[in-house]
Amino acid sequence: MRIFDVRTTQYVPKIRIINLVDILLVLLMFLFATTTFRSEAPSAVKLALPEARTAEAVGQKQVNRILITVGPDEAIYCNQEPVRIERLESVLRQARDRDAGVVVELSADKRVSYGRVVAIVDAARAAGIGNLTAFTKKAE
């Protein structure tokens, strides 16, 4: 006596494509919905910029820029790449040799020590770059 009735059928399993297309469309809509919520470009270091009444928008004209960022932990980033303060002068000198009109844009967290900012300005001056701007946010 058999417990299970084993039949030899020629049933071929099929994948229903319509269900997969529905899932794909839902995932695609989710992707579109979540990527539109970004209001600003992501940055490598989160900064709390100091406020100034005379802060102005940057990027009005196209010039060669080097962005130096100093994080709250006083780590220095040159164009989002970490760099040591001892090597910063040579990096800036190479940039000035490529383009004499290079502009150094400094953005530092408001908790960074004044000595660290002065060391960066000193490295820029030693490299022969006189055009240095600092980022702030507009005071409310």
C-alpha positions as CSV (number, residue, x, y, z in Angstrom):
1,M,0.0,0.0,0.0
2,R,1.3,3.4,-1.0
3,I,1.1,6.4,1.3
4,F,1.7,8.9,-1.4
5,D,0.3,8.8,-4.8
6,V,3.3,9.5,-7.1
7,R,2.2,10.4,-10.5
8,T,4.6,11.1,-13.3
9,T,3.3,14.3,-14.8
10,Q,5.0,16.6,-17.2
11,Y,4.3,19.8,-15.4
12,V,6.8,22.6,-16.3
13,P,7.0,25.4,-13.7
14,K,6.5,28.9,-15.1
15,I,7.6,32.2,-13.8
16,R,4.9,34.9,-14.0
17,I,6.7,37.9,-15.5
18,I,3.8,40.3,-14.7
19,N,4.4,39.9,-10.9
20,L,8.1,40.6,-11.3
21,V,7.4,43.7,-13.4
22,D,5.1,45.0,-10.6
23,I,7.8,44.4,-8.0
24,L,10.3,46.2,-10.3
25,L,8.1,49.2,-10.7
26,V,7.5,49.5,-6.9
27,L,11.3,49.4,-6.3
28,L,11.9,52.0,-9.0
29,M,9.3,54.3,-7.5
30,F,10.9,53.8,-4.1
31,L,14.3,54.7,-5.5
32,F,12.9,57.9,-7.1
33,A,11.1,59.0,-4.0
34,T,14.1,58.5,-1.7
35,T,16.6,60.2,-3.9
36,T,14.7,63.4,-4.3
37,F,14.8,64.2,-0.6
38,R,18.4,65.2,-0.7
39,S,18.6,69.0,-0.6
40,E,22.4,69.4,-0.6
41,A,25.4,67.5,-1.9
42,P,26.8,65.1,0.7
43,S,30.1,66.1,2.2
44,A,32.8,64.1,3.8
45,V,32.9,66.1,7.0
46,K,29.9,67.5,8.8
47,L,30.6,71.1,9.8
48,A,28.9,73.7,11.9
49,L,30.0,76.9,10.2
50,P,30.3,80.1,12.1
51,E,27.8,82.8,11.4
52,A,28.4,86.3,9.9
53,R,26.1,89.1,8.9
54,T,28.0,89.8,5.7
55,A,28.2,86.2,4.5
56,E,27.7,85.9,0.7
57,A,27.1,83.2,-1.8
58,V,30.1,81.7,-3.4
59,G,30.5,80.1,-6.8
60,Q,29.3,83.1,-8.8
61,K,32.2,83.0,-11.2
62,Q,34.3,80.1,-12.4
63,V,37.8,80.0,-11.0
64,N,40.2,77.2,-10.0
65,R,39.5,76.4,-6.4
66,I,41.0,74.3,-3.7
67,L,38.6,73.5,-0.8
68,I,40.3,73.0,2.5
69,T,38.0,71.6,5.2
70,V,38.8,71.4,8.9
71,G,36.5,69.1,10.8
72,P,35.5,69.3,14.5
73,D,38.3,66.9,15.3
74,E,40.8,69.3,13.6
75,A,41.5,66.9,10.8
76,I,42.4,68.7,7.6
77,Y,41.0,67.7,4.2
78,C,42.2,69.1,0.9
79,N,39.4,68.6,-1.8
80,Q,37.9,65.9,0.5
81,E,41.2,64.0,0.8
82,P,42.9,63.9,4.2
83,V,46.2,65.8,4.4
84,R,48.6,66.5,7.3
85,I,49.4,70.1,8.2
86,E,53.1,69.4,7.5
87,R,52.3,68.4,3.9
88,L,49.7,71.1,3.2
89,E,52.2,73.7,2.0
90,S,53.6,71.4,-0.6
91,V,50.1,70.5,-1.8
92,L,49.2,74.1,-2.1
93,R,52.4,75.0,-3.9
94,Q,51.8,72.3,-6.5
95,A,48.3,73.7,-7.1
96,R,49.7,77.2,-7.4
97,D,52.4,76.0,-9.9
98,R,49.6,74.5,-12.1
99,D,47.5,77.7,-11.9
100,A,48.8,81.0,-10.5
101,G,45.2,82.3,-9.9
102,V,44.1,79.5,-7.7
103,V,41.8,80.4,-4.8
104,V,41.9,78.6,-1.5
105,E,38.5,78.2,0.1
106,L,38.7,77.5,3.8
107,S,35.7,76.0,5.7
108,A,36.3,75.1,9.3
109,D,34.0,74.0,12.1
110,K,33.3,76.7,14.7
111,R,34.9,74.6,17.4
112,V,38.3,74.4,15.6
113,S,41.1,76.2,17.5
114,Y,42.2,79.5,16.1
115,G,45.8,78.2,16.0
116,R,44.8,75.5,13.5
117,V,43.2,78.1,11.2
118,V,46.2,80.3,11.4
119,A,48.5,77.4,10.6
120,I,46.5,76.8,7.4
121,V,46.5,80.4,6.4
122,D,50.3,80.5,7.0
123,A,50.7,77.4,4.8
124,A,48.8,79.1,2.0
125,R,50.9,82.3,2.3
126,A,54.1,80.2,2.3
127,A,52.9,78.5,-0.8
128,G,52.5,81.9,-2.5
129,I,48.7,81.9,-2.5
130,G,47.3,85.2,-1.4
131,N,43.7,84.7,-2.4
132,L,42.0,82.9,0.5
133,T,38.3,83.0,1.4
134,A,36.5,81.6,4.4
135,F,33.1,80.0,4.5
136,T,30.5,81.1,6.9
137,K,26.7,80.9,7.1
138,K,24.4,83.8,7.0
139,A,23.3,84.9,10.5
140,E,19.5,84.9,11.0
